[in-house]
Amino acid sequence: MAKKLTVVLSQGQSQNPAKRNLEEEIVARLLFEPGIEVTIVPHLYDLKPDGPGMLCLEGISGNMVIISWMFERAARWTLDRNGIHGKIGTSLLTYEVDEDELDELEDEEEKAEKQRVADSRPPSNRYIYCLDLRVSNKVDEYVEEIQRIAAEQTPQVMQLGGLTLDPSPSNGNGNSNGEMFGVTPLQQLRHDHPTNDTYVGANHEAPIEPIRIEETGGRRWYPVIDYSRCTNCMECIDFCLFGVYGVDGIDTILVEQPDNCRKGCPACSRVCPENAIIFPQHKTPTIAGSDIVAEGGLKIDLSQLFGKPAEDPNAADTAIRERDEQLLLAGRDAVGASVGMPKRQADKPAEDRDELDDLIDAVDELDI
């Protein structure tokens, strides 16, 4: 039997009728697609690490498509922080990008490549595709893209002496004896004794109902680290004074106490030299995980697509102000640039003095 493709739809946080209608129409269309299983969960970013939603996602062992109201990077690394890993599945349903400009940026990035945290990880054996529901409001575009992805999962069929053979002795989720790893007994039973002919190429007589996961809890706010950009420089842990960040057993930065983060504060994202820290719900697209903005056809600086720090001279000042505001709200003293910033200042190259520097020194000597 060919492996099924699991499509996970992450619902929007609001009850906006247009959003809900788009979600339900996509689900309704996918129920009739052979070889596709649909799971519906609350908003991905709000799921609790030990809640039913995340536990359900952890039980998916094969290739997966995540449809959410989040930028692709935000969705991918939100999954990653919960131990759900996979190789990047390339989607054709994206914001428009100038291909020539992307090629030039890739060449530039290769010349000054840095060691990223993700480079030291063992490769995954499955793909995760992330689709942003804000790219289009047309149901057909999402269904067609998922159909294309599902077609890539279909193994080649060999003909031998009039017999049709599956080239893989394994069921795709376990070993050649039919045992499935990482699944429940009910899932094993359904696999060994299918009742709805949902394999690729089967004739459908009735749709397969989706799995719907319910989970209570409010909206959350915490940073998500993009390890494909992170160099483990530790500037975030130096800058944050609320105990959000920590390190694992091999001294790799991680978001250790996400609920310690101050709601609405993205200061650590602004000081990250690699733009590796994402706040998926922030109103600024680059902080929320965007690479490009489909707003009136305008695009942001595409050099940020490959991790180049934002050329915003006021980013550090804004981050310091945001952090001080949160310190005061928490009943603590503001610290300004005295904490967490020396490393960044030390990296700045010394500049030649000019006439303005001499003038400033002269004024200082007047002591007025």
C-alpha positions as CSV (number, residue, x, y, z in Angstrom):
1,M,0.0,0.0,0.0
2,A,1.3,3.5,-0.9
3,K,2.0,5.8,2.0
4,K,-0.7,8.4,2.7
5,L,0.1,12.1,2.9
6,T,-1.1,13.8,6.0
7,V,-2.4,17.3,5.6
8,V,-2.7,19.3,8.9
9,L,-4.9,22.4,8.9
10,S,-4.0,24.8,11.7
11,Q,-7.1,27.0,12.3
12,G,-6.9,30.7,12.6
13,Q,-7.1,32.3,16.1
14,S,-10.1,34.4,15.2
15,Q,-13.6,33.3,14.2
16,N,-13.5,35.5,11.1
17,P,-16.2,34.0,8.8
18,A,-14.0,34.4,5.6
19,K,-11.1,32.6,7.2
20,R,-13.3,29.8,8.6
21,N,-15.0,29.4,5.2
22,L,-11.6,29.0,3.4
23,E,-10.5,26.5,6.0
24,E,-13.6,24.4,5.7
25,E,-13.8,24.5,1.9
26,I,-10.2,23.3,1.7
27,V,-10.9,20.4,4.1
28,A,-14.1,19.5,2.3
29,R,-12.3,19.2,-1.0
30,L,-9.4,17.2,0.4
31,L,-11.7,14.6,1.9
32,F,-12.3,13.2,-1.6
33,E,-8.7,13.1,-2.5
34,P,-7.2,9.6,-2.6
35,G,-4.1,9.0,-0.5
36,I,-4.7,12.0,1.7
37,E,-5.6,12.1,5.4
38,V,-6.7,15.4,7.0
39,T,-6.2,16.5,10.6
40,I,-7.5,19.8,12.0
41,V,-5.9,21.4,15.0
42,P,-6.2,24.7,16.8
43,H,-3.7,27.4,15.9
44,L,-0.3,25.8,15.7
45,Y,1.5,28.6,17.7
46,D,-1.0,28.3,20.6
47,L,-0.7,24.5,21.1
48,K,0.7,23.3,24.4
49,P,3.8,21.1,24.2
50,D,2.0,18.3,26.1
51,G,-1.5,19.0,24.8
52,P,-3.5,16.8,22.5
53,G,-2.8,18.9,19.4
54,M,1.0,18.6,19.6
55,L,0.8,15.0,20.7
56,C,-1.3,14.2,17.6
57,L,1.3,15.9,15.4
58,E,4.1,14.1,17.0
59,G,2.4,10.8,16.1
60,I,2.6,11.6,12.3
61,S,5.7,9.8,11.0
62,G,5.5,10.3,7.3
63,N,5.5,13.3,5.0
64,M,3.3,16.1,6.1
65,V,1.7,19.3,4.7
66,I,1.0,22.1,7.3
67,I,-1.6,24.7,6.2
68,S,-1.7,27.7,8.6
69,W,-2.2,31.4,9.0
70,M,1.5,31.8,9.5
71,F,4.6,32.5,7.4
72,E,6.3,29.3,6.2
73,R,9.4,29.9,8.4
74,A,7.2,30.5,11.5
75,A,5.2,27.3,11.0
76,R,8.2,25.2,10.3
77,W,10.2,26.3,13.3
78,T,7.2,26.2,15.6
79,L,7.0,22.6,14.8
80,D,10.7,22.1,15.2
81,R,10.8,23.5,18.7
82,N,8.3,20.8,19.6
83,G,10.5,18.0,18.2
84,I,8.7,17.7,14.9
85,H,11.5,17.7,12.3
86,G,11.6,17.2,8.6
87,K,13.4,18.3,5.5
88,I,12.0,21.4,3.8
89,G,9.4,20.5,1.2
90,T,9.4,23.0,-1.6
91,S,5.9,24.5,-2.3
92,L,5.0,26.2,-5.5
93,L,2.2,28.2,-3.8
94,T,4.3,31.1,-2.5
95,Y,4.6,34.9,-2.8
96,E,6.0,36.0,-6.1
97,V,9.8,36.5,-6.1
98,D,12.1,37.8,-8.8
99,E,14.1,34.6,-9.7
100,D,17.1,36.6,-11.1
101,E,17.3,38.5,-7.8
102,L,17.1,35.3,-5.8
103,D,20.0,33.8,-7.8
104,E,22.2,36.7,-7.2
105,L,21.5,36.6,-3.4
106,E,22.2,32.9,-3.3
107,D,25.6,33.5,-4.9
108,E,26.4,36.2,-2.4
109,E,25.3,34.0,0.5
110,E,27.5,31.1,-0.6
111,K,30.6,33.4,-0.6
112,A,30.1,34.3,3.1
113,E,28.5,31.1,4.5
114,K,28.5,30.8,8.3
115,Q,28.1,27.6,10.4
116,R,24.4,27.4,11.4
117,V,23.0,25.3,14.2
118,A,20.9,23.3,11.7
119,D,24.0,22.2,9.8
120,S,25.1,19.9,12.7
121,R,21.8,18.1,12.9
122,P,21.3,14.6,11.5
123,P,19.2,14.6,8.3
124,S,15.5,13.7,8.5
125,N,13.9,11.0,6.5
126,R,10.7,12.8,5.7
127,Y,9.5,16.1,4.2
128,I,7.4,18.8,5.8
129,Y,5.6,21.3,3.5
130,C,4.3,24.5,4.9
131,L,1.5,26.5,3.1
132,D,0.5,30.0,4.2
133,L,-3.2,30.6,4.0
134,R,-2.6,34.3,3.4
135,V,-1.0,33.7,0.0
136,S,-4.3,33.2,-1.8
137,N,-8.1,33.1,-1.0
138,K,-8.7,30.5,-3.8
139,V,-9.5,27.0,-2.6
140,D,-8.4,25.5,-5.9
141,E,-4.9,26.7,-5.6
142,Y,-4.4,25.0,-2.3
143,V,-6.0,21.8,-3.4
144,E,-4.0,21.7,-6.6
145,E,-0.7,22.3,-4.8
146,I,-1.5,19.5,-2.3
147,Q,-2.4,17.2,-5.2
148,R,1.0,18.0,-6.7
149,I,2.7,17.2,-3.5
150,A,0.7,14.0,-3.0
151,A,1.7,12.8,-6.5
152,E,5.4,13.1,-5.6
153,Q,4.8,10.7,-2.7
154,T,3.4,8.0,-5.0
155,P,6.0,5.2,-5.6
156,Q,6.8,4.0,-9.0
157,V,5.0,0.7,-9.9
158,M,6.8,-2.1,-11.6
159,Q,5.3,-4.6,-14.0
160,L,6.7,-8.2,-14.0
161,G,5.0,-11.1,-15.8
162,G,1.6,-9.4,-15.6
163,L,2.0,-8.8,-11.8
164,T,2.1,-5.3,-10.3
165,L,4.9,-5.0,-7.7
166,D,5.6,-2.4,-5.1
167,P,9.3,-1.7,-5.3
168,S,9.6,-1.1,-1.6
169,P,9.4,-4.1,0.8
170,S,8.6,-1.7,3.6
171,N,5.2,-0.2,4.4
172,G,7.0,3.2,4.7
173,N,6.4,3.6,8.4
174,G,8.1,0.5,9.8
175,N,9.8,-2.6,8.7
176,S,9.2,-5.2,6.0
177,N,7.1,-7.3,8.4
178,G,4.4,-4.7,8.5
179,E,5.1,-3.4,12.0
180,M,4.7,0.3,12.2
181,F,6.9,2.4,14.4
182,G,5.6,5.3,16.4
183,V,1.9,4.6,15.9
184,T,-1.0,3.5,18.1
185,P,-2.5,0.0,17.9
186,L,-5.6,1.5,16.3
187,Q,-3.5,3.1,13.6
188,Q,-1.7,-0.3,13.0
189,L,-5.1,-2.0,12.8
190,R,-6.4,0.5,10.3
191,H,-3.2,0.1,8.2
192,D,-3.3,-3.7,8.2
193,H,-7.1,-3.9,7.6
194,P,-8.2,-0.8,5.5
195,T,-11.9,-0.4,5.1
196,N,-12.2,2.7,3.0
197,D,-9.9,2.0,0.0
198,T,-7.9,5.2,0.5
199,Y,-4.8,4.1,-1.3
200,V,-3.5,6.1,-4.2
201,G,-5.5,5.3,-7.3
202,A,-8.5,3.8,-5.5
203,N,-12.0,4.6,-6.5
204,H,-13.7,6.8,-3.8
205,E,-17.3,6.2,-2.9
206,A,-17.4,8.3,0.3
207,P,-15.2,10.9,1.9
208,I,-12.9,10.0,4.8
209,E,-13.8,12.1,7.8
210,P,-11.0,14.3,9.1
211,I,-9.5,14.0,12.6
212,R,-10.4,17.1,14.6
213,I,-8.4,17.9,17.7
214,E,-9.9,20.2,20.4
215,E,-7.7,22.0,22.8
216,T,-8.5,24.7,25.3
217,G,-6.1,27.6,26.1
218,G,-5.5,31.2,25.2
219,R,-3.2,32.9,22.8
220,R,0.5,32.5,23.5
221,W,3.5,34.8,23.0
222,Y,7.0,33.4,22.8
223,P,10.0,33.5,20.5
224,V,10.7,30.7,17.9
225,I,14.3,30.2,16.8
226,D,15.1,29.5,13.1
227,Y,18.1,27.2,13.4
228,S,18.8,27.4,9.7
229,R,19.9,31.0,10.4
230,C,21.0,30.8,14.1
231,T,24.8,30.7,14.6
232,N,24.5,30.1,18.4
233,C,26.1,33.5,19.1
234,M,24.1,33.8,22.4
235,E,23.3,37.5,22.0
236,C,19.6,36.7,22.7
237,I,20.4,35.1,26.1
238,D,22.6,38.0,27.0
239,F,20.0,40.5,26.1
240,C,16.8,38.9,27.5
241,L,16.5,39.5,31.2
242,F,13.3,37.4,31.7
243,G,14.8,33.9,31.7
244,V,13.3,32.9,28.4
245,Y,16.4,31.5,26.8
246,G,18.7,28.6,28.0
247,V,21.0,26.1,26.5
248,D,20.7,22.3,26.0
249,G,23.2,19.6,26.9
250,I,25.6,20.6,24.1
251,D,25.3,24.3,24.8
252,T,23.0,25.1,22.0
253,I,20.6,28.1,22.5
254,L,17.0,27.2,23.0
255,V,13.7,28.8,24.2
256,E,13.7,27.2,27.6
257,Q,10.9,29.1,29.4
258,P,8.6,30.4,26.6
259,D,5.9,31.5,29.0
260,N,8.3,33.9,30.7
261,C,8.3,36.0,27.6
262,R,6.6,39.4,28.0
263,K,3.6,39.6,25.7
264,G,4.0,41.9,22.8
265,C,7.8,42.3,23.3
266,P,10.0,41.3,20.3
267,A,13.2,43.0,21.5
268,C,15.4,40.0,21.3
269,S,14.4,39.5,17.6
270,R,15.6,43.0,16.8
271,V,19.1,42.4,18.3
272,C,19.6,39.0,16.7
273,P,22.4,39.6,14.2
274,E,21.1,36.8,11.9
275,N,17.4,37.6,12.0
276,A,16.9,34.1,13.4
277,I,14.3,34.9,16.1
278,I,10.6,34.8,15.0
279,F,7.5,36.1,16.8
280,P,4.8,34.6,14.6
281,Q,2.1,37.0,15.8
282,H,4.0,40.2,15.5
283,K,2.5,42.8,13.2
284,T,5.9,43.4,11.5
285,P,6.3,40.8,8.7
286,T,10.0,40.4,9.1
287,I,9.7,39.7,12.8
288,A,6.8,37.4,12.2
289,G,8.8,35.2,9.9
290,S,8.2,36.7,6.5
291,D,10.8,36.6,3.7
292,I,8.7,38.8,1.3
293,V,5.6,40.8,1.7
294,A,2.7,40.5,-0.8
295,E,1.3,43.9,-0.1
296,G,0.5,45.8,-3.2
297,G,3.2,43.8,-5.0
298,L,5.9,45.4,-2.9
299,K,8.8,43.3,-1.5
300,I,11.0,43.8,1.5
301,D,14.8,43.6,1.3
302,L,15.3,40.1,-0.2
303,S,18.8,39.9,1.3
304,Q,17.0,39.1,4.6
305,L,15.8,35.9,2.9
306,F,19.2,34.4,3.5
307,G,19.8,35.6,7.0
308,K,21.4,39.0,6.4
309,P,20.8,41.3,9.4
310,A,18.3,44.1,8.9
311,E,20.0,47.4,8.0
312,D,18.1,49.3,10.6
313,P,20.3,51.6,12.6
314,N,17.5,52.1,15.2
315,A,16.8,48.4,15.7
316,A,19.1,48.2,18.8
317,D,17.7,51.4,20.3
318,T,14.1,50.1,19.8
319,A,15.0,46.8,21.4
320,I,16.5,48.5,24.4
321,R,13.4,50.7,24.8
322,E,11.1,47.8,24.5
323,R,13.1,45.8,27.1
324,D,13.2,48.7,29.5
325,E,9.4,49.2,29.2
326,Q,8.8,45.5,30.1
327,L,11.3,45.7,33.0
328,L,9.4,48.6,34.4
329,L,6.1,46.9,34.0
330,A,7.5,43.9,35.9
331,G,8.5,46.2,38.7
332,R,12.2,46.2,37.9
333,D,14.7,48.9,37.0
334,A,15.5,49.9,33.5
335,V,19.0,49.0,32.4
336,G,19.4,50.8,29.0
337,A,22.3,49.7,27.0
338,S,24.4,48.6,30.0
339,V,23.2,45.0,29.8
340,G,23.4,42.6,26.9
341,M,24.9,45.0,24.4
342,P,28.7,45.2,25.0
343,K,29.4,42.2,22.7
344,R,27.6,43.9,19.8
345,Q,29.5,47.2,20.4
346,A,32.8,45.4,20.7
347,D,32.3,43.9,17.2
348,K,32.1,47.3,15.6
349,P,35.3,48.2,13.7
350,A,37.1,51.4,14.8
351,E,36.3,54.3,12.5
352,D,38.7,57.1,11.5
353,R,38.3,60.4,13.4
354,D,37.0,63.3,11.4
355,E,36.4,67.0,12.0
356,L,33.1,66.4,13.8
357,D,34.8,64.2,16.3
358,D,37.4,67.0,17.0
359,L,34.6,69.5,17.4
360,I,32.7,67.3,19.9
361,D,35.8,66.8,21.9
362,A,36.4,70.6,22.0
363,V,32.9,71.2,23.2
364,D,33.3,68.5,25.9
365,E,36.5,70.2,27.2
366,L,34.5,73.5,27.6
367,D,32.4,71.7,30.3
368,I,29.3,73.7,29.5
